[in-house]
Amino acid sequence: MTYVYDTGIAPCIEILPNGLYPNVWALHPSSGQAAQGGLPSCEPDIAIRTRRLAVPGPYGPPDVTFRVCTPAARDGLLPGLLYIHGEFTMGGIEQFDATTTRIATQVYAVVDSVEYRLASENPVPAEMEDCYTALAWTAMSASELSIAPGRLGIAGDRAGGWLAAVVALLARNRGGPALCFQYLRAADFGDRLRTPSTRPYDDVPMRNRLAKKGSWDVASARGNGAGNGAGNGAPHMYPPLPRPHTRRTRSAHRGFGA
């Protein structure tokens, strides 16, 4: 099928993988090329201060890193948002720099973007616990970050939308942090891929049905990322996750059901 692409994404089309991924490891260089070669940028109309931070990981090393965007000129405390980027198997906070900068600019909020560990190098629940650790640290550091009490939210894009939903449930089950807002953009909630909007699109770059199936296989540790897994291991089927029990984790989670 022939498609007409928006001029803003047209430069990226040729370097994006298409169809069935023969090897999930090939996704990582493609991701980097896309980030450097044409993804939209954001030129904020207000001054935005950015910094990169690292906090102890949920199970010890490695640390969880994230990027904080804060409006430089502010009068009082601001809303806070933890943003979780898309893709289980590729991508990172640099690729979504424009998204988080735009949110901070337009919403006038403090936006944290977490660099969670990717599948298939890191089995579940690595990415979930990384994101929860970032949320817990953000809540504990709200005063330092100029986030107003009771105004912390969470958001995610595609796979990040699923992670945002999971982290919100973890926060509920673990007694915090309290969230006042949740935004799930085009979230991936199931691996069955049987809807009318999914079945016909096997030839579009990147986010076609076969590629999404491969991502679910890798994220759920089934198959080799080539779409040949059992297809029934979507993360929505995982049991409730236990709390990590390490000294480093307790410091990040202190006050939330510890």
KAWOMO-V611909 format. One record per helix or strand of 3 or more residues. SS is the DSSP state (@ for helix, = for strand). FROM is the first residue (numbers start at 1). LEN is the number of residues. Records with the same first field share a line. If there is no record, write none. Layout:
SS->FROM-LEN / FROM-LEN
This chain:
@->7-7 / 26-11 / 97-12 / 126-15 / 142-4 / 159-15 / 196-4 / 209-11 / 235-3 / 247-7
=->48-8 / 64-8 / 78-7 / 109-7 / 147-11 / 181-5
